[in-house]
Amino acid sequence: MPSIFTRKALQACIVCAWSSLAAASAFTNHAGHVVSGRLTALTNGTALINGRAYPLSIFPASEQARMRELLRVPLALPPALESRRLALRERLLRNEALLKAGAKTPEAAAAQRARLATAWRRTMESADVDETTRAYWLDRLERVPSACVR
C-alpha cells in the first residue's frame, strides 16, 4: 500500500502551502504588531483582512499605500485638485441641464463638454499625483468623490 508521504504528495503539499501564502499578506501596524491574512477590501476607512475589519488609522501611511497598491485602489485627490474637479463637474452638470431644458443646442453642449474634459485632462497631467491616481481620475470628471478610499 502506498504511503501518503510519497514524493508527489509532498510536492502537492508544498505547492498548496505556497499558494496559500501567496494569497495572504502581512501588514505591520503602528504598535509593531503584524496583521496577516488575505486583504479583500478597503472601504470607509477600514481594511478587511481575513473577514475582519481593521481601521486604516492603525497602519502607517506606507502600509496603507501598500494595501491600496495590492488592491489597485487609487489615492484620494489632494484638496486643491478635488475642488477643481468639483467646480468642473458642476459646470458639466449645468451644461447638461441647459441642454435638457432646451436652452442650449446639442452642438454647443458638446463643445462645452469637450472644453471641460480638456481642462480636466490638462489639470491632471500637470498635477503632482502618482500614475495610478492620475490614470484613474483622468477620465472621471463626473465621478462622485465617495468612490475613492480616504
N, C-alpha and C positions, 0 to 999 in steps of 0.2 A: 504494500500500500504506500503510495507516495506521501511524503511529508509536506506540510504546509510551508515549511521553510526551504522550499526549493528556490533556485535562482530566479525563476520568473516571478514567484510570489514576492520575493524580496525586492525585485525591480519595481513591481507594481506598487508595493507599499511605499517605496521611496518616491515614485512619481506622484502618488496620491498626496504624500506629505508635502512635497514641493509645490504642488498645485494649490493646496490649501494655504500654504504660506504666501504664495504669490498673490492670492486673492485678499489677504489681510495686510494691514499696515499698522504701524505703531506711531503714536504721537505723544510727545512729552509736554505735560502741562507746566504752568509757572512754578509749581512746587517740586518739579523734577520727577513726578510720577509718570509712568508710561501707561497710556491707554492704547490697547491693541485690539484689533478686530477689523472687520470689513466696514469701510466708510461707505455709506449708501446715500446720504443726503446732507445738504446744508440748507436749512430753511429757518427763517425767523430768528436768526442769531444763535442757532443750535446746530450741532453736528450729530448726526445719527450714526453711531458706531455699534455694530452688532445688535441692532434693535434698541439700543439705549441712547437717550438724548443727553448730550453734554453741552453746556453753554460755551459758545465760542470764546467768551471772555476768559476762560480758564487756560486757554492756549496762547502762547506768544504769537506775535504777528507773523513770524517766519513759518510757524506750524500752520496757521490759518491760510497763509499763501500756498503752502504745500497741499493742503486739503483742497483748496479751490483748483489748483493745478491738476490734482488727481481726478477731480470730477469735471474738469474743464468749465468751471464757473467763472465768469468774468468778474472783475472787481467793480465796485460802485464807482460812478464818475465823481471826480472832485467837485466841490460845491460850485465853483465858477462854471465848469462845463455843464453841470446839471441845470443851473439856472439858464444858461444859453440854450440848452436843449428844450427846456420847458417853454421859453419865450418863442423859439422857432416852432415848436409843436402847437402852441396857442395860435400863432399866425396861420399854420397849416389847417387847423380845425376851423378857424374863422373863414378861411378861403373856401373850404368845403361847404360850410354853412351858407355862404353867399352864393355859391354855385347851386346848391339845393333849393335856395329861395328864389332863384332866377335873377339875382342881382348881378351875376357875372356870367359871361359866356364860357362854354367849355374850353375854348382856346385860351382865354385869359386865365382861367383857373389852372389849366395845365402848365402855362408859362410860369405862373406864380409857384406852383408845386415844384417845378424844375429849379427855380431860383432858390427856394428854401432848401431843397435837397443839396444843391451845390454849396450853399452857405454852411450847412451842417458838415458836409464832406470836408470842406476846407478847414473848418474848426477842428475836426477830429484828426486830420492829417498833421496839423501844427500843434496838437495837444501833447503834453508830456505824460502819456499813459503807456502801459505795456501793450505789446502787439495783440495779445488775446482780447484785452478790453477794447482796443481800437477796432479790431475786426468784428467783434460782437456788436458794438454800438454804431458802427458806420452806417448801416442801412436800417437803423431802428429809430428814426426820429419820432415815430408815433408811439413807441414803446412806453408802457406805464412804468414808472420808477420802481414800484414794488416787485418787479420781476427780477431785480438784482439783489443778491445777498448783501446785506450790510453788516 
